[in-house]
Amino acid sequence: MITQIYQASLLVLVVTVKLFNLILFIMTELQRMYNDMLVTLEKGINDLEKFEDGNMSAGTRVRKTMQTTKELAQKIRVTVQEQKNTVVV
């Protein structure tokens, strides 16, 4: 039940990001990284469900998905900080 709520929430986020990108017609590098992170999370939902149902090998895939997400999130954080620091007051 909770996994279905997460899946629905992620789907809404992905759709929202995709619609936003269609409106702009051009995605920035930051938007691409953010979108990649959302897509990575969305793809991992099935493995998470399998793991919760007792498939231990799916747990390895969930951990890999989380590591990839962590790496993408860190790249986004660094990029945002760099852009923030380059703004001249």
Phi, psi and omega in degrees: 000309180297320180297322178294324177294316177300316182297317179296318179297316179295322179297317178298317179297316181295316179298318179299314179297318181294319178296318178300317180293325177294322179296318181283337182069338180228125177268137174282168178299321179297318178295321178298316179296317180297316178297318178301320179296316180295318179295320178299315178297318181297319180294334182278352183299318181298318178294324178297317178298317179298319179297316179296335177274003175109359179279100185292329180291335175293333178299323178297317179293324177297316180297321178295317178300318180294323178294317178298317178298318179299317180295317178295318179299320180295319178298319179296315180301315181295316180297315179298316180297318179297317179294321179296320181287337181274351179290126181266130180275000000 
